Structure formats: structure tokens, C-alpha cells
Amino acid sequence: MQMIDFRSDTVTRPTTAMLKVMNAAELGDDVFDDDPTVDRLEALVAETLGKESSMFVPSGTQSNLAALMTHCARGDEYIVGQQAHTYLFEGGGGATLGGIQPQPIDQEPDGTLDLGKLAKLIKPDDYHYARTRLLCLENTTWGKVLPQEYLAKAKAFANEHGLALHLDGARIFNAAVEQEVSAAEIAAPFDSVSVCLSKGLGCPIGSVLAGSADFVKEARRWRKMLGGGMRQSGILAAAGIHALENHVDRLAEDHANASLLADGLAAIEGIDIGSAQTNMVFPNITEHKITGLAEHLKQHGILIMDPIAGSLRLVTHLDVDASDIRTAIEVFSEYLG
Ligand SMILES: *Cc1c(COP(=O)(O)O)cnc(C)c1O
């Protein structure tokens, strides 16, 4: 049975067209800097994000870590959302491998970090304190799009306080499509931007870190040290190029499917739900109903991640279509109704 998989947008399988371009990719050895397909991908991402340069990396985690280590030295500090992936879900790599202290702060309900609160967290220039060097934002964050005006304010704030500004833009294209702006407009205020190819864009592997030529040159040293130097990686870069050319505009379908799912679930008694956030839906389900839900869904061909504190996260992507959404609503309704 073909499962309907809502666990994440990372679960997509390469399409036949993607496999075809991967198979035909012109290859070299990227550690020797002579893989033409990786070069093409890096040029394409740099251009798409309006940055001078970019580098292809195996994962978003490595991309964010290389960015942290390029912006900050041992004993420096970065400010980051308490609910942000970089702080919460990357194993504490900045602290462990970079000697960089995180200064987490709760995200506001709209996903932003309150700049007034941030100002109080910046340490004075005094040897009792770590040196605050970097502000790290995430867009989309838990499916939410950060408002463009906020990004401009964050940039002014970073300038005022002498901080570098990094974007974990794992899902920057979801944010772009949702707002009908270019990814470059979102990336513009940031010194560095990390983008995942392996989420909604549908690649099997890969992320890209973009920034100035000097920044990326330095980040490449960290990538090598972190074990991210890859050889005939053009085979993966080809998938990335294909995804950027074919899978960006279609993210609107994922957002429409998430809305369809949110509306369908909202009509079921026992489910409490806000609106869909880009390609994510976060239903809250009555406690006594949630036990056994995942198992019931699985028996009916639907995969979800285990609920956290009564809250589910359902993610739409390339391998889920509108008819899958209708099936899912029926199965949820059957169990909860
Ligand atoms: C998935 C994700 C990452 C990291 O990606 P991996 O490739 O899984 O290491 C970083 N940030 C956000 C917001 C993500 O969703």
C-alpha cells in the first residue's frame, strides 16, 4: 500500500524526471573543485538568493553549523529562537563543535523574535560576558512566514548592534511562494542564508549556504572540517537544479492542500485547529482520543509523527495530493467521530 505520509516534507522520493537528470549529470570531484554540476547549482542558488556565492552541503544542520562557525569564534554568542531548529534540533552543534554560546529567546506567536527583548540580551563589551556576534532567524518557522517589514527591522537592529544576521531558510521558498515575493527579497537583509533542497523541493539530499564570496570561502573550510566535502556530488546537485527549476512554484499546491486539510479537520468534533501555516497543520486533539490515533491512521495507510503534548504536526508535500487529503479527513473523522 502507498502510504500517505504527513510526517515531514523530507519524506518525498525523487520523481522520474529528477532521477533522469541525476543520471545524466556531468560529474567531477567537488573536493578538487571540478564538478561542473555542483558549480552550476551553486551559481544558480547564489543568483536566486541575490548573494555573491554559495556552497552545496549534505544537510541543513551542517549548513547552519558552518554558518555559525564562520560568523562566530570560540567564546562568542549567537541569539536564536528557543523554538528554532538551529537551537533545538541540531544537537547543540554550535556549542559542542564551535564553542559558541547560544542565547535562546522565546519566539513570539507570529514566529518573530521581539527586538525590544533582544536588545536587553546583547552583552556589554566586558570580559565577564561572551561576545554577542550573531542573530539567527528562521523563515518559515513552524510553518509561519516572517513578515517582510520585520526582516527589515531586524536588519536595522543587527546593524545598530554590530551583529551579523543569518537566516535558517530551510523553507525560504515556501515563504516566498506564500507571500508572492522572490526568495532574493527575503534573503536580502541577511549576511548568510541556508536553504534546504531536501524538504518541499523534493530532493533526496542537500542544502545550500549562501552569502558573500568571502563568507562562503571561509565556510568551505568549516564544511571540509565537518566532513561535508563531497566528491561526485554533481549527481545530487543535478537534483537540486531540477528542483529549483520545477518544484518552487508548485509549493502553492502544498499550501492549498494544507488549507484543505485544516478546513476538513476543523469540522471534526474533538479537533481544535488554527489555520494552516504554509504547508503545515497543527491540530490539537482531545487527550483521551489521541492514544491509538497514530496506530489507527497507520492501519489505514496514513503516517504521522507521534503527537507532542496533545499537538500533531501534519506536513504536506510533493507526494501528497488533494485526493490523499480527502482520504485523510475521512480516516480522522472515522476515528474521532
Ligand atoms: C530540516 C530543517 C533544518 C535542517 O535540515 P537537515 O537537512 O535535516 O539537517 C534546519 N532548519 C529547519 C527550520 C529545518 O526544518
The ligand as an ORCA input file, in Angstrom:
! r2SCAN-3c Opt
* xyz 0 1
  C      15.041     20.429      8.402
  C      15.486     21.713      8.940
  C      16.852     22.013      9.121
  C      17.962     21.017      8.958
  O      17.886     20.139      7.972
  P      18.587     18.707      7.908
  O      18.898     18.629      6.459
  O      17.567     17.751      8.371
  O      19.819     18.721      8.733
  C      17.173     23.272      9.560
  N      16.230     24.179      9.848
  C      14.919     23.935      9.704
  C      13.942     25.007     10.015
  C      14.503     22.689      9.248
  O      13.206     22.443      9.123
*
